Amino acid sequence: MNPWHDGLMGRDKGRDFFAVARQVVEQAIGEQMDGSPLEKPGQKTPRARAGSMGGKKGGMARAAKLSSQMRSEIARKAARSRWAKDSKK
């Protein structure tokens, strides 16, 4: 089975020739065609930033609320799950 011939690799991502050409030109000149700056790949959208802030707070807040017995149960369950995955291989 060759992935290149089975259609798994090299799929068209819905961009046509002109869209790719526009992207190449924008990357070359360092701004979009309308004059606005290019988005940097590392920049997150405002919603993504808000979600990651909540996620960072959530784990610590949950751990602070849990009793040591509950934390121990959760850890035991996670360890069992990890070991079960290893034995299936």
C-alpha positions as CSV (number, residue, x, y, z in Angstrom):
1,M,0.0,0.0,0.0
2,N,1.5,3.2,-1.1
3,P,0.1,6.3,0.7
4,W,0.9,8.6,-2.2
5,H,-1.3,6.6,-4.6
6,D,-4.1,5.8,-2.2
7,G,-4.9,9.4,-1.7
8,L,-3.7,9.6,1.9
9,M,-0.7,11.9,1.2
10,G,-0.6,15.1,-0.8
11,R,-4.2,15.9,-0.6
12,D,-5.4,19.2,-1.8
13,K,-6.3,21.3,1.3
14,G,-9.1,23.2,-0.5
15,R,-6.7,25.9,-1.8
16,D,-6.5,26.5,-5.5
17,F,-3.5,27.8,-7.5
18,F,-4.4,31.5,-7.0
19,A,-4.8,31.1,-3.2
20,V,-1.4,29.5,-3.0
21,A,0.1,32.2,-5.2
22,R,-1.4,34.9,-3.1
23,Q,0.0,33.4,0.1
24,V,3.5,33.1,-1.5
25,V,3.4,36.8,-2.5
26,E,2.1,37.9,1.0
27,Q,4.9,35.9,2.6
28,A,7.5,37.5,0.3
29,I,6.4,41.1,0.9
30,G,5.7,40.5,4.6
31,E,2.1,41.9,4.6
32,Q,-1.3,41.0,3.3
33,M,-2.4,42.3,-0.1
34,D,-4.6,44.9,1.5
35,G,-1.6,46.3,3.4
36,S,-2.4,44.9,6.9
37,P,0.4,43.0,8.7
38,L,0.6,39.2,8.5
39,E,-0.5,37.2,11.5
40,K,2.4,35.6,13.2
41,P,1.9,31.8,13.5
42,G,2.6,31.9,17.3
43,Q,-0.1,34.4,18.0
44,K,-3.3,33.1,19.5
45,T,-6.8,34.4,18.9
46,P,-8.4,36.2,21.9
47,R,-10.7,33.2,22.5
48,A,-7.7,30.8,22.5
49,R,-5.8,33.0,25.0
50,A,-8.9,33.1,27.3
51,G,-9.3,29.4,27.1
52,S,-5.7,28.7,28.0
53,M,-5.8,31.1,30.9
54,G,-8.8,29.2,32.3
55,G,-7.2,25.9,31.8
56,K,-4.1,26.9,33.7
57,K,-6.1,28.1,36.7
58,G,-8.5,25.1,36.6
59,G,-6.1,22.3,37.4
60,M,-4.6,24.1,40.4
61,A,-8.1,25.1,41.8
62,R,-9.4,21.5,41.4
63,A,-6.3,20.1,43.1
64,A,-6.7,22.5,46.0
65,K,-10.3,21.5,46.5
66,L,-9.7,17.7,46.5
67,S,-8.9,15.8,49.6
68,S,-5.6,13.9,49.8
69,Q,-7.7,10.6,49.6
70,M,-9.4,11.7,46.4
71,R,-6.1,12.8,44.8
72,S,-4.7,9.5,45.7
73,E,-7.6,7.6,44.1
74,I,-7.4,9.7,40.9
75,A,-3.6,9.0,40.7
76,R,-4.2,5.3,41.3
77,K,-6.8,5.1,38.6
78,A,-4.5,7.0,36.2
79,A,-1.6,4.6,36.9
80,R,-3.9,1.6,36.4
81,S,-5.0,3.0,33.1
82,R,-1.4,3.6,32.0
83,W,-0.3,0.1,32.9
84,A,-3.3,-1.4,31.1
85,K,-2.3,0.4,27.9
86,D,1.3,-0.9,28.1
87,S,0.1,-4.6,28.6
88,K,-2.1,-4.4,25.4
89,K,0.9,-3.7,23.1
